[in-house]
Each structure stands twice: as C-alpha cells, then as structure tokens.
Amino acid sequence: MCDVGLNKVVLSERFALVPVRRVGNGWRPHYSRSVVHSRRLSGFATIALAVALSGACSGDDSPEGEPGISGEVRQQSQAPPSATESTALTLDQVAQRVEENLHAFDGVATGAIVLVRVGDQTRTFASGTADVKHRRRMQPDDRFPIMSITKTMVATTVLQLVADEKLKLNDTVEDIVPGLLPQGNRITIRDLLSHRSGLYDLSRDHLPPPRRMTDDSLIDAAAAHPLEFPPGTSGIYSNAGYEVLARAVERITGKSLAEAMAINVFGPAGMSDTKLLGPPTVLGYNDSKAIADPYLRFISAAGGVVSTVADIDRFYTALWRGDLLDKQLVATMTEPLGVVAPMQVEYGLGVWFDPADCGTALGHSGAGPGFATKAWTLPDADRSVVVMVNDGDGDFIADTLAASALCDY
C-alpha cells in the first residue's frame, strides 16, 4: 500500500498559497516576488515528491478498489501511427501511477478524470466531485467543456476543406469571407490556424457584458484594432482567429460549424458523446464555488466543444492514424511554425507542442473559468493521455497528472 496522506496535506497547503492569473486562454500559477523566494523550492519539491512517491509504489495492493476513484478499461484495434512497438512501462504500471497521483490530489482539485493509453489499450480513472451541491461523484464518462482542445478539431475541419480543394492554406480571409475583416486581404488561413495572424484578441475582462454580445462580437472587436504585427511574422494566441475560421467553414460548406464538425469529425471518429456547445454533466469551480462562463457560447470555435475523455482519445487516435486527414496533411498540421505568446510554446496548425520532460508531446491544452483540460500524445512512444479537471486552479494539477502518465521518472 502506498501512503499518500502526507502528500495530500502538503499539496493542499501549497495550492492554497498560489493564486492563478489569466494567460491567453488559460490559467497559470502566479507568484509574487516574496512567494517565489520563499516557496518556489519547497512547492515544486513537494510536487516532485508526490510524483516520486507515487512512481515508487509497486506491488499488487494498488488502491484501485478504494473509495473515491473509479476506473474502466477500453480497447481499440489500432494505436496512433507514430507508436513504437514497446514502452518502458506497461499500462498497469502507468495506470497505477496515475491512480496514486489522483489520490494525492484528492481534496486539492474539485474533481478530475484521466485517460491513459499504452498501445491499443486505455484505462480511465475518475476522482472527486462533478457536482458539489448534489454530492455527485465524478464518473469516467462525464462530459466536460474541453475548452481550447476544440481548436484541433476546428483545424481538422478546415484542413478537410483543403483536402477537398475547396480552400487553400494561402487563401486570404478576404478571398473566402469578403468584408469580414478590414485587414482580411493580408491574413491567410494558415496564419489563422497557427495564431500568426496578428489579430488583436480581447480577454473576457475587456468584452461587453454577455447580454450585449453577438456571435460576431469577438471578430468585430479584433477588426476594430490594428494588427499586432504583420501577419506571418510572429505569433500571439488568438481566439478571435478561430472564430474567423468558423465563418470560413460556414461560408464554404453552407452549414453551421456545429453541423460541419458533427458530419466531418465527430461522426467519422466515433465521438458519440461530443457536441459543439453541448450540455456538460459537470460543473466548474473556482475557490470552491460553482462558476459558469457566460462568454463560452460566443467563442464556440475557440473552445466550445463538450466531450468525454474517451471521445477526445478517439479523436486524436483517428487524427494521427490518418482516418480524418491524409498523412501529408497531418504532417503539415504537425510542423511547428514558431513560438506563440504568451505561453511561449511552439504551435503548428491547431496543434500545440508541449515540452514534456520525456520529449515533445503533440495535442492541445485548454483552460477557462472552472476548468482545465489536456490531451497529449508522445509521437515517439506508444502513449497518450487526456486529463480533465473541474477546478479553476486545476491547470497545474492537470499538467502534473499528464506528466505522470507520459513520462517514466
């Protein structure tokens, strides 16, 4: 038996001391100078200790049957095409580590779901609470707002139009949706997909009240400002850019973005529990209080999909395998085009490159009021992870859970 009780107490104290701030579309721990000097070493050492202790646990008496965590095993016929024939850890070993870390975070995060893949098998664990008021425990098949993981799905929809020769990556916004942006003749589809358009992107704090918002408010706000830089010369994360891509999809297909994604992505990938702006089954929490994001429906292309960890795994497995796009377009999608601020990460076409300790992972991260989500695949290893946390302070927790699933420490 691995005793993680001490980890729970120390981690709870650490996260209570660390506020978060808005960074792009996500949340990041924010440290004052005094906190940095006095807490950085002990705080990160605590997280390292939690992972190390979890990784050191072995044997047959894993906590699989203990209250608070439920799990399920699922099998698929094929793994992503980049998978190697073997990995250092088996699924059982990886799953045990993830489960132990979920125990360590019990009481720190409101709730979490983690799916791990090794080869053609997956295992899913759920911990904590989906609805505090009604005391409903988190379940492996609960539906979350997946936030910016949506962007990879929108990018796939756009690239399918490229494959069908209905669109070119070098087409400008003005070519596809005339009059949408005053700078539209300078911004290409490639620029929008890679966050290199230069479009100004207002945060929620600077948007009009929800009652005054329309589906085009974010685009109109971006259009009212000069470009941050000449398109293609730098990178700044832009939710507005993905809303512009939605208008391009709708203009070309004659369908709403929701319909186009359901027909071209969700259906072919077998994502039966996924819908753009669908109903979630969990509530998001900030400071132990339930919170709803009234702006989410106005940034649907940037972060509005609601899904399960199993469906997100199905999506990325199908994408990397070449079921949704041909291999040449997948290669184009996963070619890094430059660093995107403010996260300072490499980005491709709807694909985020995450510098994990054990190698660069492909996929996307998402965060918003009350939620944090991660979906990563190691291209040179037969391993993937999907993490969802229904807590506004959960981005760091989700990162730690993802790292424990991907990397052999």
URFENZI-V35339 format. One record per pair of residues at least 12 apart in sequence whose C-alpha atoms are under 7 Angstrom apart, sorted by sequence separation. I is the first residue (numbers start at 1). J is the second residue. D is the distance in whole Angstrom. If there is no record, write none. Layout:
i->(I;I)
j->(J;J)
d->(D;D)
This chain:
i->(18;113;114;126;172;173;336;351;352;363;364;374;375;18;113;126;172;335;351;363;374;112;113;126;172;173;334;362;363;373;374;112;125;172;173;333;334;361;362;373;387;111;112;124;172;173;333;361;362;372;373;111;171;172;334;361;372;385;110;111;170;171;222;258;333;360;361;371;372;110;111;169;170;371;372;169;170;277;370;371;372;385;95;169;201;219;370;371;385;106;200;218;370;372;384;199;277;369;371;372;383;219;374;102;200;219;373;99;280;372;91;111;113;200;277;278;279;95;199;200;276;277;278;367;14;198;199;276;277;198;275;276;198;275;198;274;275;198;274;62;197;273;11;196;197;273;196;196;201;274;155;196;198;201;273;196;199;201;79;191;195;196;271;79;182;191;195;55;78;181;195;199;7;54;77;195;271;76;187;270;75;76;186;269;54;75;269;54;74;75;356;74;73;74;192;269;358;51;73;192;357;72;73;71;72;71;72;71;2;70;71;246;69;70;243;69;70;69;243;68;242;243;265;1;68;242;1;239;71;177;176;313;177;293;309;291;291;215;210;214;286;210;285;284;284;158;8;12;7;8;8;4;235;237;157;235;236;237;235;236;285;286;235;236;284;285;286;157;283;284;285;157;145;144;143;144;143;144;142;143;142;195;154;151;131;150;151;130;131;150;151;130;150;194;148;149;150;194;148;150;194;147;193;194;146;147;193;147;145;146;145;146;145;146;144;145;143;144;143;144;143;160;142;141;115;155;155;152;151;152;24;149;149;148;149;148;147;148;146;147;147;146;80;79;81;80;81;80;119;118;119;118;117;118;117;116;117;116;115;116;115;114;115;114;113;114;113;112;113;112;111;112;111;110;110;109;109;116;87;87;83;84;86;82;83;84;82;83;84;83;101;98;98;97;98;94;24;23;26;27;26;27;25;26;25;51;28;27;20)
j->(30;125;126;138;184;185;348;363;364;375;376;386;387;31;126;139;185;348;364;376;387;126;127;140;186;187;348;376;377;387;388;127;140;187;188;348;349;376;377;388;402;127;128;140;188;189;349;377;378;388;389;128;188;189;351;378;389;402;128;129;188;189;240;276;351;378;379;389;390;129;130;188;189;390;391;189;190;297;390;391;392;405;116;190;222;240;391;392;406;128;222;240;392;394;406;222;300;392;394;395;406;243;398;127;225;244;398;125;306;398;118;138;140;227;304;305;306;123;227;228;304;305;306;395;43;227;228;305;306;228;305;306;229;306;230;306;307;231;307;96;231;307;46;231;232;308;232;233;238;311;193;234;236;239;311;235;238;240;119;231;235;236;311;120;223;232;236;97;120;223;237;241;50;97;120;238;314;120;231;314;120;121;231;314;100;121;315;101;121;122;403;122;122;123;241;318;407;101;123;242;407;123;124;123;124;124;125;125;57;125;126;301;125;126;299;126;127;127;301;127;301;302;324;61;128;302;62;302;140;248;248;386;251;369;386;369;370;298;294;298;370;295;370;370;371;249;104;108;104;105;106;104;338;340;261;339;340;341;340;341;390;391;341;342;390;391;392;264;390;391;392;265;280;280;280;281;281;282;281;282;282;340;301;301;282;301;302;282;283;302;303;283;303;347;302;303;304;348;303;305;349;303;349;350;303;304;350;305;304;305;305;306;306;307;306;307;306;307;307;308;308;325;308;308;309;349;350;350;350;351;237;364;365;365;366;366;366;367;366;367;368;373;317;317;320;320;321;321;382;382;383;383;383;384;384;384;385;385;385;386;386;386;387;387;387;388;388;388;389;389;389;390;390;390;391;391;394;405;381;382;379;380;382;379;380;381;380;381;382;382;401;401;404;404;405;405;342;342;366;367;367;368;367;368;368;404;395;395;393)
d->(6;6;7;6;6;6;4;5;5;6;7;6;6;7;4;5;6;5;6;5;5;6;6;5;7;6;5;5;6;6;7;5;6;5;6;6;7;6;5;4;7;5;6;6;4;7;5;5;6;6;6;4;5;6;6;5;5;6;6;5;5;6;7;5;7;7;7;6;7;6;6;7;6;4;7;5;6;7;6;5;7;7;7;5;6;6;5;5;7;6;5;6;4;6;7;6;7;6;7;5;6;7;7;7;6;7;7;7;6;7;5;6;6;6;5;7;7;7;5;6;6;6;5;7;6;5;6;4;6;5;6;6;5;6;6;6;7;5;4;7;5;6;7;6;6;7;5;7;6;7;6;6;7;7;7;4;7;6;6;7;6;6;5;5;6;6;6;6;6;6;5;7;6;6;6;6;7;5;6;7;6;6;7;6;6;4;6;6;6;6;7;5;6;6;5;6;5;7;4;7;7;6;6;7;5;5;7;4;6;5;6;6;6;5;7;5;7;5;5;6;6;6;7;6;6;5;6;5;7;6;6;7;7;6;6;7;6;5;6;7;5;6;4;4;6;7;5;5;6;6;7;6;7;6;6;6;5;6;4;5;6;6;6;7;5;5;5;7;7;6;6;7;6;5;5;7;5;6;6;7;7;7;7;7;6;7;6;5;6;6;7;6;5;6;6;7;7;5;4;6;5;4;5;6;7;6;6;7;7;6;6;6;4;6;5;7;6;6;5;6;5;7;6;6;6;7;5;5;6;6;6;5;6;6;6;4;5;7;7;6;7;6;5;7;6;5;5;5;5;6;7;5;5;7;5;6;6;5;6;7;5;6;7;5;6;7;5;6;7;4;6;6;6;6;6;6;6;6;7;6;7;6;7;5;6;5;6;5;5;4;7;7;6;7;6;6;6;7;6;6;4;7;6;6;7;7;7;6;7)
